[in-house]
């Protein structure tokens, strides 16, 4: 009796006779069809590659390069770049219904959870002492927020709906969590582009700020030396009352923004109260590191080619740069105006640190001062303005949310 199975079984019956030739041909067709389906399954990813996918890969890898090679905010750009690459592989199992990056988007971003948790860590890292000692630095921090309202006007004139224009304007703060928070409330359809613009421009502060500063100041102004004066000591009572007062005032003005300012001030209260040191350290380290990782992956995962490569998203990116220029210029100009009334002049460059890219903006200004004059140390002054900018950006976000609520009646 002949063996059945394998190659032999295709041509002989179990009784040893030759099989019907038609059955043999049919068997071959079925086998070929199965083989084609298997090959199609194996190479579906290759067949599905489009030029849009390649562009997004280049963008994702570029972000990783900037983080790793140039050390531009690697904690943000590396996970964003990785997420973008994973999300733009054809038929990727990382995105889609029930998939990890999509779940992170729904659970952590669309619910505003990740941004407010990051604010706990940011608040824990902020020392508002210099601001409380010298409240006048708030003028420069507030002036830098002109980028928000100037960009809102420009975006509206370009045809963006008011809700989207407001979310785009928040890019002027160079504050990622605030941008994401406002966008998740009113402009979810452009959230990926907004998030990328916010964090990319924040990371690229060392490249964006210097040309603007040099264009608006003279070499003589950039060489102005400042003596750091700490001012009166801030009492523990003031340090404790300040975050609570900010929450109450901002919350009454815009109740919907309570999570935004409340979590920031919670982090600061943990820092200042002196009895929650473990929570303070956890907020500054474990909490903000984990949430930053997850938020970065989520932002990258939302940057699919179909969502990102369109005129609206590219317009958002361009307007984000405009917002940064407006914000940097606003702080500089108010500093120069203040010099008109001051006997002891201030270096106008510190006004540029009023944007909320903390602490990068302060470091950029200090580095530029040293480049102009090796004995000109402006780090402490620049950081005081930078901290005021962080607080002013949150307050500006609260104001924008309040305005949108009135305009939309929502």
PEFEN-V774690 format. One record per residue. N is the residue number from 0. SS is DSSP state (2 for helix, 1 for strand, 0 for the rest). OMEGA is omega in whole degrees, 0 to 359 (999 if undefined). NEAR is the number of other ideal C-beta (glycine too) atoms within 10 Angstrom. Layout:
n=N ss=SS omega=OMEGA near=NEAR
n=N ss=SS omega=OMEGA near=NEAR
//
This chain:
n=0 ss=0 omega=182 near=7
n=1 ss=0 omega=178 near=12
n=2 ss=0 omega=177 near=9
n=3 ss=0 omega=181 near=13
n=4 ss=0 omega=182 near=7
n=5 ss=0 omega=181 near=7
n=6 ss=0 omega=184 near=7
n=7 ss=2 omega=184 near=10
n=8 ss=2 omega=181 near=14
n=9 ss=2 omega=188 near=14
n=10 ss=2 omega=182 near=13
n=11 ss=1 omega=178 near=17
n=12 ss=0 omega=181 near=13
n=13 ss=0 omega=181 near=11
n=14 ss=0 omega=176 near=8
n=15 ss=0 omega=180 near=9
n=16 ss=0 omega=178 near=9
n=17 ss=1 omega=181 near=9
n=18 ss=0 omega=178 near=14
n=19 ss=0 omega=180 near=10
n=20 ss=2 omega=179 near=9
n=21 ss=2 omega=179 near=8
n=22 ss=2 omega=178 near=12
n=23 ss=2 omega=180 near=14
n=24 ss=2 omega=179 near=10
n=25 ss=2 omega=180 near=11
n=26 ss=2 omega=179 near=14
n=27 ss=2 omega=180 near=11
n=28 ss=2 omega=179 near=10
n=29 ss=2 omega=180 near=10
n=30 ss=2 omega=180 near=11
n=31 ss=2 omega=180 near=10
n=32 ss=2 omega=179 near=10
n=33 ss=2 omega=180 near=10
n=34 ss=2 omega=179 near=10
n=35 ss=2 omega=180 near=10
n=36 ss=2 omega=178 near=10
n=37 ss=2 omega=180 near=10
n=38 ss=2 omega=178 near=10
n=39 ss=2 omega=178 near=10
n=40 ss=2 omega=182 near=9
n=41 ss=2 omega=185 near=9
n=42 ss=0 omega=179 near=10
n=43 ss=2 omega=180 near=11
n=44 ss=2 omega=180 near=13
n=45 ss=2 omega=181 near=8
n=46 ss=2 omega=184 near=9
n=47 ss=0 omega=182 near=12
n=48 ss=0 omega=175 near=13
n=49 ss=0 omega=180 near=12
n=50 ss=2 omega=178 near=9
n=51 ss=2 omega=178 near=14
n=52 ss=2 omega=182 near=20
n=53 ss=2 omega=179 near=12
n=54 ss=2 omega=181 near=14
n=55 ss=2 omega=175 near=24
n=56 ss=2 omega=180 near=17
n=57 ss=2 omega=179 near=12
n=58 ss=2 omega=180 near=22
n=59 ss=2 omega=179 near=22
n=60 ss=2 omega=177 near=14
n=61 ss=2 omega=177 near=14
n=62 ss=2 omega=178 near=30
n=63 ss=2 omega=179 near=20
n=64 ss=2 omega=180 near=14
n=65 ss=2 omega=180 near=20
n=66 ss=2 omega=186 near=22
n=67 ss=2 omega=187 near=13
n=68 ss=0 omega=183 near=9
n=69 ss=0 omega=179 near=14
n=70 ss=0 omega=176 near=11
n=71 ss=0 omega=178 near=20
n=72 ss=0 omega=183 near=24
n=73 ss=2 omega=180 near=17
n=74 ss=2 omega=179 near=13
n=75 ss=2 omega=189 near=22
n=76 ss=2 omega=180 near=28
n=77 ss=2 omega=178 near=20
n=78 ss=2 omega=177 near=23
n=79 ss=2 omega=179 near=29
n=80 ss=2 omega=179 near=25
n=81 ss=2 omega=180 near=21
n=82 ss=2 omega=180 near=26
n=83 ss=2 omega=179 near=30
n=84 ss=2 omega=181 near=23
n=85 ss=2 omega=184 near=18
n=86 ss=2 omega=185 near=28
n=87 ss=0 omega=168 near=28
n=88 ss=0 omega=183 near=16
n=89 ss=0 omega=179 near=13
n=90 ss=0 omega=182 near=10
n=91 ss=0 omega=176 near=18
n=92 ss=0 omega=179 near=10
n=93 ss=0 omega=180 near=19
n=94 ss=0 omega=182 near=20
n=95 ss=0 omega=183 near=13
n=96 ss=0 omega=177 near=6
n=97 ss=0 omega=181 near=6
n=98 ss=0 omega=192 near=15
n=99 ss=2 omega=183 near=15
n=100 ss=2 omega=177 near=21
n=101 ss=2 omega=177 near=17
n=102 ss=2 omega=178 near=15
n=103 ss=2 omega=179 near=21
n=104 ss=2 omega=183 near=23
n=105 ss=2 omega=185 near=10
n=106 ss=2 omega=189 near=13
n=107 ss=2 omega=185 near=20
n=108 ss=2 omega=182 near=25
n=109 ss=0 omega=174 near=18
n=110 ss=0 omega=183 near=12
n=111 ss=0 omega=185 near=19
n=112 ss=2 omega=183 near=16
n=113 ss=2 omega=180 near=25
n=114 ss=2 omega=183 near=26
n=115 ss=2 omega=176 near=21
n=116 ss=2 omega=176 near=22
n=117 ss=2 omega=180 near=25
n=118 ss=2 omega=175 near=28
n=119 ss=2 omega=179 near=24
n=120 ss=2 omega=179 near=26
n=121 ss=2 omega=179 near=23
n=122 ss=2 omega=179 near=28
n=123 ss=2 omega=180 near=25
n=124 ss=2 omega=184 near=19
n=125 ss=0 omega=172 near=21
n=126 ss=0 omega=182 near=15
n=127 ss=0 omega=179 near=23
n=128 ss=2 omega=179 near=18
n=129 ss=2 omega=178 near=20
n=130 ss=2 omega=180 near=24
n=131 ss=2 omega=177 near=16
n=132 ss=2 omega=183 near=15
n=133 ss=0 omega=184 near=17
n=134 ss=0 omega=182 near=10
n=135 ss=0 omega=179 near=12
n=136 ss=2 omega=177 near=27
n=137 ss=2 omega=179 near=19
n=138 ss=2 omega=180 near=19
n=139 ss=2 omega=177 near=28
n=140 ss=2 omega=179 near=28
n=141 ss=2 omega=182 near=20
n=142 ss=2 omega=180 near=23
n=143 ss=0 omega=181 near=35
n=144 ss=0 omega=175 near=28
n=145 ss=2 omega=178 near=21
n=146 ss=2 omega=180 near=31
n=147 ss=2 omega=189 near=27
n=148 ss=2 omega=175 near=19
n=149 ss=2 omega=180 near=19
n=150 ss=2 omega=176 near=26
n=151 ss=2 omega=180 near=25
n=152 ss=2 omega=181 near=12
n=153 ss=2 omega=181 near=17
n=154 ss=2 omega=178 near=24
n=155 ss=2 omega=178 near=16
n=156 ss=2 omega=179 near=9
n=157 ss=0 omega=174 near=12
n=158 ss=0 omega=177 near=10
n=159 ss=0 omega=174 near=22
n=160 ss=0 omega=186 near=14
n=161 ss=2 omega=180 near=15
n=162 ss=2 omega=178 near=20
n=163 ss=2 omega=180 near=23
n=164 ss=2 omega=179 near=22
n=165 ss=2 omega=179 near=28
n=166 ss=2 omega=178 near=30
n=167 ss=2 omega=180 near=33
n=168 ss=2 omega=180 near=31
n=169 ss=2 omega=177 near=32
n=170 ss=2 omega=179 near=33
n=171 ss=2 omega=177 near=33
n=172 ss=2 omega=188 near=32
n=173 ss=0 omega=184 near=34
n=174 ss=0 omega=184 near=30
n=175 ss=2 omega=182 near=31
n=176 ss=2 omega=179 near=30
n=177 ss=2 omega=179 near=31
n=178 ss=2 omega=181 near=31
n=179 ss=2 omega=181 near=28
n=180 ss=2 omega=181 near=27
n=181 ss=2 omega=180 near=30
n=182 ss=2 omega=180 near=30
n=183 ss=2 omega=177 near=22
n=184 ss=2 omega=193 near=20
n=185 ss=2 omega=185 near=21
n=186 ss=0 omega=183 near=23
n=187 ss=2 omega=183 near=17
n=188 ss=2 omega=178 near=16
n=189 ss=2 omega=183 near=22
n=190 ss=2 omega=180 near=23
n=191 ss=2 omega=181 near=25
n=192 ss=2 omega=178 near=26
n=193 ss=2 omega=182 near=29
n=194 ss=2 omega=180 near=26
n=195 ss=2 omega=180 near=25
n=196 ss=2 omega=182 near=25
n=197 ss=2 omega=185 near=29
n=198 ss=2 omega=179 near=25
n=199 ss=2 omega=181 near=23
n=200 ss=2 omega=176 near=22
n=201 ss=2 omega=179 near=26
n=202 ss=2 omega=183 near=26
n=203 ss=0 omega=177 near=20
n=204 ss=2 omega=179 near=23
n=205 ss=2 omega=178 near=18
n=206 ss=2 omega=186 near=13
n=207 ss=2 omega=188 near=21
n=208 ss=2 omega=186 near=26
n=209 ss=2 omega=180 near=18
n=210 ss=2 omega=180 near=11
n=211 ss=2 omega=180 near=17
n=212 ss=2 omega=181 near=23
n=213 ss=2 omega=180 near=14
n=214 ss=2 omega=186 near=11
n=215 ss=2 omega=179 near=18
n=216 ss=0 omega=175 near=22
n=217 ss=0 omega=178 near=9
n=218 ss=2 omega=179 near=9
n=219 ss=2 omega=179 near=8
n=220 ss=2 omega=182 near=19
n=221 ss=2 omega=181 near=20
n=222 ss=0 omega=180 near=15
n=223 ss=0 omega=179 near=20
n=224 ss=0 omega=179 near=12
n=225 ss=0 omega=175 near=18
n=226 ss=0 omega=183 near=7
n=227 ss=0 omega=178 near=12
n=228 ss=0 omega=184 near=10
n=229 ss=0 omega=183 near=12
n=230 ss=0 omega=182 near=13
n=231 ss=0 omega=179 near=8
n=232 ss=0 omega=180 near=10
n=233 ss=0 omega=183 near=18
n=234 ss=0 omega=178 near=10
n=235 ss=2 omega=179 near=11
n=236 ss=2 omega=180 near=8
n=237 ss=2 omega=180 near=14
n=238 ss=2 omega=180 near=19
n=239 ss=2 omega=182 near=15
n=240 ss=2 omega=186 near=12
n=241 ss=2 omega=181 near=20
n=242 ss=2 omega=179 near=24
n=243 ss=2 omega=180 near=13
n=244 ss=2 omega=179 near=12
n=245 ss=2 omega=179 near=20
n=246 ss=2 omega=182 near=18
n=247 ss=2 omega=183 near=14
n=248 ss=2 omega=181 near=12
n=249 ss=2 omega=180 near=24
n=250 ss=2 omega=178 near=18
n=251 ss=2 omega=180 near=9
n=252 ss=2 omega=182 near=14
n=253 ss=0 omega=182 near=21
n=254 ss=2 omega=182 near=12
n=255 ss=2 omega=182 near=14
n=256 ss=2 omega=180 near=24
n=257 ss=2 omega=178 near=16
n=258 ss=2 omega=183 near=16
n=259 ss=2 omega=183 near=26
n=260 ss=2 omega=183 near=27
n=261 ss=2 omega=180 near=20
n=262 ss=2 omega=176 near=25
n=263 ss=2 omega=182 near=28
n=264 ss=2 omega=173 near=26
n=265 ss=2 omega=179 near=20
n=266 ss=2 omega=179 near=27
n=267 ss=2 omega=178 near=28
n=268 ss=2 omega=176 near=20
n=269 ss=2 omega=180 near=24
n=270 ss=2 omega=191 near=23
n=271 ss=2 omega=188 near=22
n=272 ss=2 omega=174 near=15
n=273 ss=0 omega=182 near=11
n=274 ss=0 omega=181 near=8
n=275 ss=0 omega=186 near=15
n=276 ss=2 omega=179 near=11
n=277 ss=2 omega=178 near=9
n=278 ss=2 omega=178 near=18
n=279 ss=2 omega=180 near=22
n=280 ss=2 omega=178 near=14
n=281 ss=2 omega=179 near=16
n=282 ss=2 omega=181 near=26
n=283 ss=2 omega=186 near=19
n=284 ss=2 omega=188 near=13
n=285 ss=2 omega=184 near=11
n=286 ss=2 omega=185 near=18
n=287 ss=2 omega=179 near=22
n=288 ss=2 omega=181 near=12
n=289 ss=2 omega=182 near=12
n=290 ss=2 omega=177 near=21
n=291 ss=2 omega=177 near=21
n=292 ss=2 omega=182 near=15
n=293 ss=2 omega=180 near=20
n=294 ss=2 omega=178 near=28
n=295 ss=2 omega=177 near=27
n=296 ss=2 omega=182 near=24
n=297 ss=2 omega=178 near=30
n=298 ss=2 omega=178 near=29
n=299 ss=2 omega=180 near=31
n=300 ss=2 omega=179 near=29
n=301 ss=0 omega=183 near=26
n=302 ss=0 omega=176 near=26
n=303 ss=0 omega=185 near=19
n=304 ss=2 omega=183 near=20
n=305 ss=2 omega=179 near=10
n=306 ss=2 omega=191 near=17
n=307 ss=2 omega=185 near=24
n=308 ss=0 omega=176 near=17
n=309 ss=0 omega=185 near=13
n=310 ss=2 omega=181 near=7
n=311 ss=2 omega=181 near=14
n=312 ss=2 omega=178 near=19
n=313 ss=2 omega=176 near=12
n=314 ss=2 omega=177 near=18
n=315 ss=2 omega=180 near=26
n=316 ss=2 omega=180 near=17
n=317 ss=2 omega=180 near=13
n=318 ss=2 omega=176 near=24
n=319 ss=2 omega=177 near=26
n=320 ss=2 omega=177 near=16
n=321 ss=2 omega=180 near=18
n=322 ss=2 omega=179 near=31
n=323 ss=2 omega=179 near=27
n=324 ss=2 omega=179 near=19
n=325 ss=2 omega=184 near=24
n=326 ss=2 omega=179 near=32
n=327 ss=2 omega=180 near=32
n=328 ss=2 omega=181 near=21
n=329 ss=2 omega=178 near=25
n=330 ss=2 omega=179 near=34
n=331 ss=2 omega=184 near=27
n=332 ss=2 omega=180 near=18
n=333 ss=2 omega=177 near=20
n=334 ss=2 omega=179 near=28
n=335 ss=2 omega=177 near=16
n=336 ss=2 omega=178 near=14
n=337 ss=2 omega=179 near=17
n=338 ss=2 omega=179 near=17
n=339 ss=0 omega=183 near=7
n=340 ss=0 omega=184 near=6
n=341 ss=0 omega=174 near=11
n=342 ss=0 omega=176 near=5
n=343 ss=0 omega=187 near=9
n=344 ss=0 omega=174 near=15
n=345 ss=0 omega=176 near=21
n=346 ss=0 omega=186 near=24
n=347 ss=0 omega=179 near=25
n=348 ss=2 omega=182 near=32
n=349 ss=2 omega=177 near=28
n=350 ss=2 omega=179 near=34
n=351 ss=2 omega=179 near=33
n=352 ss=0 omega=180 near=38
n=353 ss=0 omega=174 near=37
n=354 ss=0 omega=191 near=37
n=355 ss=0 omega=179 near=35
n=356 ss=0 omega=186 near=31
n=357 ss=0 omega=0 near=22
n=358 ss=0 omega=186 near=17
n=359 ss=2 omega=183 near=21
n=360 ss=2 omega=178 near=31
n=361 ss=2 omega=180 near=27
n=362 ss=2 omega=180 near=18
n=363 ss=2 omega=180 near=25
n=364 ss=2 omega=180 near=30
n=365 ss=2 omega=180 near=23
n=366 ss=2 omega=179 near=14
n=367 ss=2 omega=179 near=22
n=368 ss=2 omega=178 near=25
n=369 ss=2 omega=178 near=14
n=370 ss=2 omega=179 near=11
n=371 ss=2 omega=184 near=18
n=372 ss=0 omega=185 near=15
n=373 ss=0 omega=180 near=8
n=374 ss=0 omega=184 near=8
n=375 ss=0 omega=183 near=18
n=376 ss=0 omega=184 near=16
n=377 ss=0 omega=187 near=27
n=378 ss=2 omega=184 near=17
n=379 ss=2 omega=179 near=15
n=380 ss=2 omega=180 near=25
n=381 ss=2 omega=180 near=29
n=382 ss=2 omega=177 near=22
n=383 ss=2 omega=178 near=28
n=384 ss=2 omega=180 near=33
n=385 ss=2 omega=178 near=34
n=386 ss=2 omega=177 near=26
n=387 ss=2 omega=177 near=27
n=388 ss=2 omega=177 near=35
n=389 ss=2 omega=180 near=28
n=390 ss=2 omega=181 near=24
n=391 ss=2 omega=179 near=28
n=392 ss=2 omega=178 near=30
n=393 ss=2 omega=178 near=27
n=394 ss=2 omega=177 near=21
n=395 ss=2 omega=176 near=26
n=396 ss=2 omega=178 near=28
n=397 ss=2 omega=180 near=24
n=398 ss=2 omega=179 near=17
n=399 ss=2 omega=179 near=24
n=400 ss=2 omega=179 near=24
n=401 ss=2 omega=180 near=16
n=402 ss=2 omega=180 near=15
n=403 ss=2 omega=181 near=23
n=404 ss=2 omega=179 near=16
n=405 ss=2 omega=183 near=10
n=406 ss=2 omega=183 near=11
n=407 ss=2 omega=183 near=12
n=408 ss=0 omega=183 near=6
n=409 ss=0 omega=999 near=10
//
